[in-house]
Amino acid sequence: MHLLALALYHRDGRPDPRVVHFRPGALNILTGESETGKSAVLGIVEYCLGRQTFTLPDGVITNTTGWYALLVQIGPTRLVLGRPAPKGASTNKAMLVIGDHTLTLPTAGHLNVNADATALRAELSARIGIEDFRFQPPPGAGRHAFDVSISQAALLCLQKQNEIANQTLLFHRQGEPGIAQAIKDTLPYFLGAAGPEQAARRHELAEIKKAQRRISKLIEEARRRVEGGEAHRIALARMAADAGMIAEIPEAVSAAALDQLLHRALEAVPDVPSLPGQDSRRDRLAAERRELRSQLQELTIARGILDTWNEESTALTGELHTQLSRLKPIGLLAASHPENAGSDTCPVCSQQLPVPDPDIGDLESLTRRLDRELDDLAALQPARNRHREELDGRTNEIQARLRNNAATLDAINTSDRQLRQAQDQRTRLAHIQGRILQELQRTTPLGKDELADLHRNADRLNEQAEALQLMVDADEVGAETENRLNEVADLMTTWARTLDLEHADTAEEVRISPSLLNVVLRTPDGRRPLTRIGSAKNWIGYHLVAHLALHTYLNRHNRPVPGFLMLDQPTQAFFPEEVHDADTVLDADWEAVRAYFSLISQAVSLNEGALQVIVCDHVNLRDDWFREAVVENWRGGTALIPTDWITEA
């Protein structure tokens, strides 16, 4: 699988994307100044290959781009792998288009989600030749099984700038949780040292061992039942006898007789008395009680109203008596009052009043009216007293009926308690019958003959497990992996000496350690891992020779790994950390830089079109072969994101 083009589509839907073209089977150099988007290319490629997590930082690219797409070629087939820009940190949406050699990148109007990342990875995995291979970890490894796919293969094809210069990590994302173990688990498969056959045997062996554990448990249970005799069943029979379900069992009872007794206990029907009609009678009493309480409440309200009326009448009578006592003395003054004295003259001092008093006749009339009202109130009191007595009588009657109702309910509840006790007895008998049934069902199929059958099945599983274990041991995946890495080591050793890397001239061998997942040198002084070698120049150099040699091996043996290698900033060790443009740096070790790129070009040529290498870097050499390899030069305002995208955003 080689990359043909990378496309970015503007968020506003303009039809023409920003396209970066690549040449298959060749060295592709994308050179340019700092902050032009070179390092973003690797992250976009990985995202288009089906990674759900979007790793590009927020900035100009994410602010302007709505879709990312990759045009790839696998044999005669081309595929467009499209991914919409995620709204958050990840998305599973994807677009997958498959065609022949005429397929090209679509315009923005033809972008649509028709798949997901899982389907995209599955299609790519099948087309690059990854078999239907589910990796089974060794028993007790504490890891989950997983399907081998392009997700693991792509880890061998990418080198970010913080990875290619790392002395502790060799592969892409190796430092993330679980990734290093995934590489260790799948590297033998990608090298050809292990395949689905070995995995199938390991899986079958694991399943047989599970079956062995299950049948061992059954045998142990059966042995306990057979060796323990009928003690448990005798105990159940005695419980049934104590409950009155069967007759008392004899001291010595045969297994057949015991079995008959237990079955008889299962058929026993407990004699539980019943009291018919209790529920309906209780319902009638409850309804009567509700009606009586309602009537009692109405009487209580009526008595309250009558009491309030009496209180108000008493208060009114008192007030009238008070007013009448004030008015009656006025009649004594009427006799001494002059006949010609008017209401405007004071009856005591005969002085003229500024405001005339009520007429004496009016006051006498008021006094007579108050007398009549007091008489009327006194006449009503006997009727109110009789009504109160009637209410009290009805209240006492209803309260008596409520007491009778409660007594009747208590009698019914007493009968119910007796019924519940009988029902509890029935429940106890049912519990005993359930235990007996469970014991009969559990022990019936596991007699002495069945125990012998279990032993025969266990012997058969042991034979199968031993045969499979011999085959698994004979696979020697670890030894075969090391053997295949020997071919990789031959190239690594030669190229490390070509680059004049530290200790390479005295090393007997430079190789990849599948256990360390790092470069290891075998020297006269012993094994020397990359972690014990200094200088970023050497770390990058050993990364280069390791990945170029590994991909050369994979291509030679037609292994199911994409045929491209992406390298980001492989010359960073030769330039200042904050370099803006390598063309402006005068003191770089240009011969070493040229040697690195020359080795990459040599490895590509050695693979005769099977290997595509894409390098993103500051450097821009003047050599003709280098210039021919340049596919993009992002200087003088040119970058991954066009200028008009930024000005119009």
VOGU-3710 file (C-alpha; in Angstrom, 3 decimals, decimal comma):
1> mhllalalyh> 0,000/0,000/0,000  1,394/3,375/-1,079  0,081/6,918/-0,604  -0,844/8,871/-3,742  -2,261/12,107/-2,358  -3,373/13,862/0,802  -6,259/16,352/0,626  -7,686/18,948/2,988  -11,166/20,380/2,356  -12,225/23,822/3,567
11> rdgrpdprvv> -14,993/24,108/6,117  -16,990/26,455/3,855  -17,501/23,691/1,257  -15,480/25,210/-1,592  -15,110/22,452/-4,211  -11,328/22,310/-4,685  -9,264/20,848/-1,839  -5,666/21,526/-0,884  -3,833/18,496/-2,283  -0,330/17,180/-1,556
21> hfrpgalnil> 0,721/14,556/-4,108  3,133/11,686/-3,405  5,002/9,365/-5,736  4,518/5,652/-5,048  7,588/3,457/-4,637  9,919/6,451/-4,342  11,494/8,897/-1,912  9,151/11,841/-1,270  10,601/14,870/0,503  8,355/17,567/1,909
31> tgesetgksa> 10,671/20,406/2,904  9,912/23,811/4,291  10,166/26,365/7,013  9,007/25,864/10,575  5,287/26,132/11,370  4,149/25,439/7,815  2,337/22,208/8,682  4,981/19,573/7,920  4,556/17,655/11,180  0,775/17,701/10,791
41> vlgiveyclg> 1,000/15,532/7,658  1,845/12,390/9,651  -1,049/12,941/12,064  -3,494/13,468/9,191  -2,309/10,305/7,437  -2,729/8,282/10,641  -6,214/9,741/11,166  -7,250/8,862/7,598  -6,005/5,292/8,138  -8,696/4,821/10,768
51> rqtftlpdgv> -7,389/6,113/14,074  -10,323/7,412/16,096  -8,346/9,901/18,181  -7,525/13,153/16,380  -4,040/14,269/17,408  -3,642/17,598/15,594  -3,426/20,567/17,981  -5,918/23,401/17,677  -4,759/26,014/15,202  -4,972/27,146/11,613
61> itnttgwyal> -5,406/23,616/10,212  -8,240/22,593/12,524  -9,900/26,030/12,240  -10,133/25,918/8,445  -10,405/22,232/7,516  -13,718/20,375/7,447  -12,595/17,067/5,867  -9,350/15,125/5,458  -8,836/12,534/2,739  -6,127/10,142/1,606
71> lvqigptrlv> -5,834/8,525/-1,804  -3,987/5,209/-1,543  -3,105/2,431/-3,940  -3,032/-1,283/-3,124  -2,032/-3,279/-6,195  -4,373/-2,275/-9,046  -6,972/-0,852/-6,638  -7,278/2,692/-5,390  -9,134/3,757/-2,263  -10,229/7,152/-0,981
81> lgrpapkgas> -10,124/7,230/2,821  -12,060/10,261/4,052  -12,591/11,474/7,607  -14,626/14,509/8,683  -13,028/16,881/11,141  -14,175/15,727/14,592  -16,220/18,041/16,753  -14,403/16,793/19,828  -11,260/14,769/20,459  -12,373/11,775/18,392
91> tnkamlvigd> -14,925/10,471/15,929  -15,785/7,142/14,321  -17,193/8,609/11,101  -15,502/7,843/7,793  -15,922/7,760/4,032  -14,636/4,844/1,949  -14,563/4,800/-1,866  -13,020/1,918/-3,810  -12,123/2,047/-7,497  -9,576/1,195/-10,179
101> htltlptagh> -6,484/3,128/-11,297  -8,676/6,003/-12,536  -10,082/6,846/-9,102  -9,167/10,362/-7,923  -9,884/12,544/-4,945  -13,517/13,754/-4,874  -14,657/17,350/-4,843  -16,150/18,743/-1,654  -19,679/18,153/-2,878  -19,103/14,394/-3,058
111> lnvnadatal> -17,901/14,008/0,515  -20,311/12,007/2,638  -20,108/9,625/5,578  -20,775/6,079/4,322  -18,720/4,020/6,780  -17,015/4,161/10,133  -13,414/3,857/11,254  -13,874/0,187/12,132  -15,109/-0,691/8,646  -12,331/1,384/7,094
121> raelsarigi> -9,641/-0,451/9,066  -11,208/-3,823/8,274  -11,216/-3,056/4,524  -7,599/-1,893/4,557  -6,520/-4,893/6,652  -8,085/-7,340/4,222  -6,663/-5,614/1,146  -3,062/-5,496/2,405  -3,282/-9,203/3,194  -3,764/-9,360/6,953
131> edfrfqpppg> -5,458/-12,683/7,592  -8,451/-13,193/9,814  -6,181/-13,506/12,799  -7,276/-13,069/16,416  -4,325/-12,922/18,761  -4,789/-15,065/21,848  -2,559/-14,082/24,788  -0,965/-16,911/26,767  -3,055/-18,322/29,636  -2,734/-16,215/32,753
141> agrhafdvsi> -1,285/-13,244/30,860  -4,059/-10,968/32,082  -4,609/-9,439/28,627  -7,552/-9,545/26,272  -7,568/-11,199/22,860  -7,728/-8,826/19,873  -7,971/-8,922/16,092  -4,746/-8,122/14,280  -5,345/-5,288/11,818  -3,795/-2,290/10,128
151> sqaallclqk> -3,986/-0,565/13,519  -0,921/-2,557/14,616  0,707/-2,630/11,163  0,658/1,178/10,910  2,741/1,404/14,093  5,676/0,087/12,023  5,232/2,783/9,340  5,279/6,088/11,244  7,957/8,032/13,095  7,051/11,361/14,677
161> qneianqtll> 9,817/13,842/15,425  9,711/13,067/19,164  9,978/9,329/18,376  12,752/9,209/15,781  15,126/10,915/18,203  14,082/8,879/21,265  16,709/6,576/22,729  14,161/4,563/24,763  11,442/3,999/22,143  11,785/2,539/18,657
171> fhrqgepgia> 8,224/2,310/17,328  5,349/4,737/16,889  3,224/5,340/20,043  5,288/2,753/21,906  5,131/4,799/25,100  1,322/4,822/25,241  -0,453/2,343/27,554  -0,861/-1,078/25,943  0,831/-0,164/22,648  4,237/-1,684/23,437
181> qaikdtlpyf> 2,614/-5,005/24,361  0,496/-4,919/21,183  3,677/-4,482/19,129  5,361/-7,360/20,956  2,316/-9,562/20,372  1,993/-8,819/16,643  5,599/-8,326/15,505  6,137/-12,131/15,124  3,070/-12,276/12,858  4,188/-9,365/10,676
191> lgaagpeqaa> 7,659/-10,931/10,409  6,123/-14,266/9,407  7,285/-16,104/12,532  3,726/-16,760/13,691  0,364/-16,895/12,027  -3,280/-17,838/12,451  -2,317/-21,518/12,731  -0,268/-20,930/15,856  -2,939/-18,637/17,265  -5,641/-21,216/16,551
201> rrhelaeikk> -3,628/-23,891/18,335  -3,083/-21,626/21,332  -6,794/-20,775/21,408  -7,778/-24,441/21,160  -5,332/-25,328/23,920  -6,775/-22,586/26,141  -10,323/-23,874/25,545  -9,293/-27,461/26,328  -7,697/-26,316/29,562  -10,947/-24,570/30,492
211> aqrrisklie> -12,824/-27,825/29,775  -10,305/-29,711/31,919  -10,966/-27,393/34,819  -14,723/-27,806/34,435  -14,621/-31,613/34,282  -12,193/-31,753/37,221  -14,719/-29,827/39,251  -17,501/-32,237/38,236  -15,342/-35,243/39,099  -14,554/-33,796/42,518
221> earrrvegge> -18,232/-33,149/43,197  -19,191/-36,651/42,024  -16,448/-38,215/44,131  -17,686/-36,391/47,216  -21,217/-37,649/46,606  -20,173/-41,235/45,959  -17,684/-41,389/48,827  -19,960/-39,555/51,220  -22,764/-42,086/50,706  -26,363/-41,105/51,375
231> ahrialarma> -25,763/-39,013/54,490  -27,274/-35,879/53,031  -30,284/-37,727/51,639  -30,857/-39,456/54,981  -30,829/-36,052/56,703  -33,463/-34,788/54,250  -35,593/-37,882/54,845  -35,446/-37,303/58,597  -36,505/-33,690/58,098  -39,474/-34,917/56,037
241> adagmiaeip> -40,359/-37,425/58,770  -40,212/-34,728/61,474  -42,568/-32,608/59,378  -45,037/-35,474/59,104  -44,575/-35,933/55,360  -43,467/-39,581/55,628  -43,277/-42,239/58,305  -40,241/-42,482/60,553  -37,298/-44,000/58,656  -35,552/-47,119/60,032
251> eavsaaaldq> -31,995/-47,083/61,312  -30,671/-49,104/58,355  -32,233/-48,188/55,040  -31,139/-49,190/51,565  -30,491/-46,640/48,810  -33,569/-47,840/46,896  -35,819/-47,585/49,963  -34,416/-44,150/50,766  -35,110/-43,050/47,208  -38,730/-44,235/47,544
261> llhraleavp> -39,146/-42,345/50,827  -37,854/-39,116/49,298  -40,167/-39,452/46,302  -43,061/-40,119/48,701  -42,171/-36,924/50,549  -42,340/-35,049/47,252  -45,879/-36,310/46,702  -47,065/-35,411/50,217  -49,780/-32,744/50,321  -49,922/-30,813/53,622
271> dvpslpgqds> -53,268/-30,634/55,409  -53,808/-26,915/55,834  -57,152/-25,705/57,232  -58,970/-22,913/55,485  -61,556/-20,439/56,724  -63,802/-19,590/53,787  -65,571/-16,262/53,647  -63,215/-14,434/56,003  -61,992/-12,021/53,387  -65,492/-10,972/52,303
281> rrdrlaaerr> -66,615/-10,535/55,911  -63,532/-8,433/56,661  -64,302/-6,270/53,648  -67,896/-5,713/54,837  -66,702/-4,769/58,328  -64,121/-2,396/56,889  -66,795/-0,741/54,737  -69,124/-0,453/57,768  -66,282/1,051/59,824  -65,601/3,651/57,146
291> elrsqlqelt> -69,318/4,567/57,031  -69,599/4,852/60,831  -66,507/7,029/61,016  -67,954/9,259/58,304  -71,218/9,611/60,244  -69,319/10,295/63,468  -67,350/13,013/61,724  -70,576/14,643/60,480  -72,044/14,575/64,019  -68,876/16,091/65,422
301> iargildtwn> -69,094/18,923/62,889  -72,808/19,500/63,732  -72,016/19,613/67,467  -69,262/22,087/66,775  -71,615/24,341/64,853  -74,229/24,141/67,683  -71,611/24,964/70,325  -70,460/27,936/68,309  -74,073/29,115/68,001  -74,610/28,817/71,775
311> eestaltgel> -71,420/30,738/72,485  -72,415/33,519/70,124  -75,966/33,638/71,564  -74,606/33,859/75,124  -72,314/36,695/74,091  -75,184/38,524/72,361  -77,497/38,090/75,368  -74,863/39,547/77,663  -74,327/42,492/75,369  -78,080/43,146/75,174
321> htqlsrlkpi> -78,429/43,023/78,978  -75,594/45,517/79,274  -77,184/47,942/76,827  -80,604/47,526/78,451  -79,187/48,301/81,882  -77,820/51,519/80,491  -81,122/52,575/78,833  -83,600/51,909/81,656  -82,411/54,748/83,967  -83,245/57,188/81,206
331> gllaashpen> -86,944/56,607/81,972  -86,423/58,070/85,459  -85,355/61,374/83,936  -88,360/61,662/81,720  -90,690/62,682/84,617  -88,505/65,586/85,723  -87,793/66,785/82,275  -89,688/70,029/81,381  -92,362/69,473/78,793  -91,136/72,357/76,723
341> agsdtcpvcs> -87,543/71,174/76,889  -86,395/69,980/73,477  -83,752/67,507/72,404  -81,391/70,426/72,064  -81,572/71,166/75,836  -79,586/69,233/78,445  -82,088/67,414/80,762  -79,786/67,865/83,766  -78,580/71,454/83,541  -81,172/72,823/81,026
351> qqlpvpdpdi> -78,338/74,278/78,965  -78,509/74,520/75,162  -76,687/71,521/73,433  -74,589/72,140/70,329  -75,755/68,736/68,928  -79,303/67,573/69,813  -79,598/64,301/71,839  -81,823/61,424/70,726  -85,401/61,876/71,669  -86,500/60,248/74,938
361> gdlesltrrl> -89,200/58,440/73,083  -86,668/56,937/70,723  -84,645/55,631/73,645  -87,682/54,118/75,271  -88,604/52,437/71,975  -85,069/50,988/71,744  -85,377/49,708/75,299  -88,617/47,884/74,499  -87,069/46,301/71,360  -84,110/45,027/73,372
371> drelddlaal> -86,504/43,452/75,878  -88,293/41,609/73,075  -85,005/40,325/71,582  -83,903/39,006/74,968  -87,226/37,211/75,336  -86,816/35,637/71,869  -83,304/34,443/72,693  -84,500/32,905/75,931  -87,278/31,080/74,048  -84,754/29,458/71,598
381> qparnrhree> -82,499/28,003/74,277  -84,691/24,945/75,122  -84,780/23,931/71,427  -81,000/24,162/71,186  -80,603/22,040/74,304  -82,885/19,330/72,887  -80,913/19,300/69,600  -77,665/18,933/71,538  -79,060/15,964/73,441  -80,113/14,317/70,167
391> ldgrtneiqa> -76,606/14,770/68,716  -75,002/13,323/71,856  -77,307/10,311/71,718  -76,535/9,566/68,066  -72,796/10,008/68,767  -72,889/7,501/71,626  -74,788/5,026/69,439  -72,230/5,236/66,579  -69,303/4,926/69,006  -70,876/1,771/70,418
401> rlrnnaatld> -71,276/0,348/66,914  -67,596/1,175/66,189  -66,532/-0,724/69,316  -68,566/-3,738/68,219  -67,026/-3,503/64,749  -63,480/-3,438/66,187  -64,207/-6,430/68,404  -65,484/-8,418/65,435  -62,350/-7,525/63,390  -60,097/-8,617/66,268
411> aintsdrqlr> -61,855/-11,983/66,318  -61,334/-12,370/62,569  -57,641/-11,431/62,907  -57,216/-14,067/65,596  -58,616/-16,634/63,186  -56,239/-15,320/60,486  -53,219/-15,838/62,731  -54,196/-19,441/63,146  -54,543/-19,731/59,368  -51,133/-18,101/58,840
421> qaqdqrtrla> -49,542/-20,561/61,212  -50,998/-23,349/59,118  -49,740/-21,669/55,961  -46,261/-21,319/57,495  -46,321/-25,042/58,053  -47,223/-25,556/54,402  -44,349/-23,240/53,393  -41,916/-25,242/55,535  -43,069/-28,462/53,916  -42,681/-26,911/50,459
431> hiqgrilqel> -39,135/-25,827/51,391  -38,262/-29,370/52,420  -39,760/-30,722/49,204  -37,699/-28,217/47,192  -34,467/-29,329/48,860  -35,364/-32,971/48,256  -36,110/-32,292/44,580  -32,836/-30,381/44,180  -30,876/-33,209/45,780  -32,536/-35,853/43,605
441> qrttplgkde> -31,900/-33,854/40,444  -28,324/-33,115/41,436  -27,341/-36,610/42,443  -29,314/-38,734/40,039  -27,114/-38,158/36,917  -23,872/-38,537/38,845  -23,764/-42,095/40,046  -20,796/-44,437/39,914  -21,232/-45,120/36,190  -21,391/-41,414/35,427
451> ladlhrnadr> -18,232/-40,854/37,483  -16,436/-43,373/35,285  -17,667/-41,506/32,183  -16,285/-38,269/33,589  -12,901/-39,901/34,140  -12,865/-41,150/30,544  -13,674/-37,641/29,254  -10,935/-36,191/31,439  -8,409/-38,686/30,038  -9,445/-37,755/26,487
461> lneqaealql> -9,009/-34,018/27,212  -5,601/-34,674/28,778  -4,454/-36,475/25,646  -5,649/-33,621/23,434  -3,995/-31,022/25,660  -0,679/-32,873/25,633  -0,720/-33,183/21,839  -1,550/-29,496/21,376  1,042/-28,454/23,948  3,711/-30,323/21,970
471> mvdadevgae> 2,626/-28,503/18,799  2,596/-25,115/20,562  6,032/-25,771/22,030  7,255/-26,848/18,610  6,086/-23,558/17,105  9,009/-21,792/18,805  7,628/-18,385/17,924  10,296/-16,596/19,925  13,177/-18,449/18,286  11,654/-18,031/14,835
481> tenrlnevad> 11,182/-14,301/15,445  14,840/-13,906/16,386  15,821/-15,938/13,332  13,899/-13,645/11,003  15,299/-10,582/12,709  18,763/-11,881/11,834  18,146/-10,896/8,211  17,053/-7,453/9,388  20,168/-7,246/11,564  22,473/-7,859/8,584
491> lmttwartld> 21,147/-4,744/6,850  21,101/-2,727/10,069  24,741/-3,550/10,800  25,866/-2,585/7,302  23,932/0,668/7,229  24,934/1,667/10,779  28,567/1,435/9,697  27,777/3,404/6,538  26,442/6,244/8,695  29,449/5,910/11,010
501> lehadtaeev> 27,211/5,629/14,069  28,783/5,276/17,485  30,015/1,718/18,307  28,840/0,476/14,904  32,400/-0,111/13,664  33,233/-2,416/16,592  29,801/-4,039/16,963  29,497/-7,601/15,778  25,819/-7,019/15,102  23,155/-4,296/15,256
511> rispsllnvv> 19,645/-5,685/15,658  16,115/-5,086/16,922  15,314/-6,663/20,278  11,690/-7,945/20,237  11,624/-7,976/24,028  13,026/-4,458/24,528  11,477/-3,050/21,335  14,670/-1,139/20,798  17,968/-1,287/18,979  20,616/-3,433/20,614
521> lrtpdgrrpl> 24,311/-3,724/19,628  26,214/-6,951/20,241  29,747/-5,822/21,018  32,858/-7,563/22,399  31,933/-5,974/25,749  28,412/-7,441/25,717  24,973/-6,265/24,682  24,618/-2,503/24,438  21,052/-1,145/24,057  20,379/2,223/22,500
531> trigsaknwi> 19,674/3,629/25,972  23,426/3,310/26,672  24,461/5,214/23,574  24,675/8,999/23,623  23,852/11,794/21,172  20,596/12,448/19,311  22,585/12,042/16,077  23,134/8,362/16,929  19,565/7,813/18,177  18,141/9,126/14,907
541> gyhlvahlal> 20,675/7,170/12,877  19,861/3,876/14,573  16,132/4,547/14,173  16,682/5,113/10,454  18,663/1,928/9,857  16,212/-0,116/11,977  13,077/1,010/10,134  14,637/0,964/6,658  16,000/-2,542/7,240  12,729/-3,773/8,757
551> htylnrhnrp> 10,666/-2,484/5,819  13,147/-3,951/3,355  12,683/-7,357/5,009  8,886/-6,979/5,058  8,804/-6,096/1,356  11,143/-8,920/0,383  8,946/-11,460/2,127  5,657/-9,889/1,030  4,446/-9,398/4,584  1,076/-7,665/5,223
561> vpgflmldqp> 2,410/-4,257/6,270  1,786/-1,023/4,311  4,738/-0,361/1,995  5,378/3,185/3,125  7,476/4,758/5,871  6,851/8,322/7,114  9,654/10,151/8,908  9,212/13,532/10,576  12,323/15,698/11,116  15,061/13,043/10,850
571> tqaffpeevh> 17,759/15,771/10,739  16,664/17,617/13,876  19,869/16,628/15,699  21,933/18,747/13,280  20,042/22,030/13,710  19,259/24,332/16,611  16,066/23,480/18,442  14,307/26,673/17,329  15,517/26,666/13,734  13,068/28,348/11,381
581> dadtvldadw> 14,622/27,233/8,092  17,531/24,820/7,682  18,603/26,695/4,524  19,680/29,614/6,740  21,832/27,498/9,087  25,528/27,654/8,204  27,127/25,384/10,781  25,113/22,215/10,277  26,931/18,967/9,575  25,730/18,877/6,009
591> eavrayfsli> 27,756/15,796/5,122  26,040/13,803/7,852  22,662/15,146/6,752  23,457/14,191/3,158  24,516/10,724/4,328  21,173/10,218/6,109  19,122/11,162/3,057  21,463/9,235/0,801  20,874/6,103/2,884  17,097/6,616/2,642
601> sqavslnega> 17,373/7,003/-1,128  19,594/3,917/-1,330  17,070/1,851/0,676  14,216/2,968/-1,571  16,208/1,995/-4,668  17,115/-1,345/-3,091  13,397/-2,170/-2,727  12,809/-1,533/-6,451  9,526/0,314/-6,126  8,139/-1,708/-3,230
611> lqvivcdhvn> 9,038/0,891/-0,583  7,754/4,471/-0,405  9,442/6,824/2,052  7,926/10,214/2,897  10,183/12,632/4,794  9,042/15,942/6,297  12,038/18,110/7,208  13,606/21,577/7,218  16,513/20,515/5,031  16,660/21,295/1,281
621> lrddwfreav> 19,857/19,937/-0,250  21,166/21,129/-3,596  21,892/17,628/-4,929  19,961/16,713/-8,065  18,719/13,418/-6,629  17,423/15,305/-3,570  15,662/17,965/-5,635  14,009/15,279/-7,748  12,610/13,745/-4,581  11,064/17,017/-3,318
631> venwrggtal> 7,277/16,953/-3,741  6,514/20,122/-1,767  8,659/23,132/-0,765  6,859/25,235/1,802  8,801/28,480/1,807  8,025/32,047/0,846  4,425/31,911/2,077  3,614/28,430/0,786  2,340/26,013/3,440  -0,057/23,153/4,001
641> iptdwitea> -2,893/25,649/4,489  -3,152/28,140/1,568  -2,886/31,816/2,429  -6,357/32,621/1,100  -7,857/30,037/3,500  -6,397/31,984/6,431  -7,333/35,470/5,190  -10,907/34,407/4,415  -11,418/32,436/7,620
//
